[in-house]
């Protein structure tokens, strides 16, 4: 394997690991945001379905 491509793969793996670690450290902040977005999307879907059924 070419050393440059191997180094880029290793760099991408390290960047993904750093992102995952940051996400796990910020989990108390991320969970309410995800819950809010999920509730928002679910509410929008329910409204869209009720409007579609009325037609």
Secondary structure, 3 states (H helix, E strand, C coil): CCHHHHHHHHHHHHHHHHHHHHHHHCHHHHHHHHHHHHHHHHHHHHHHHHHHHHC
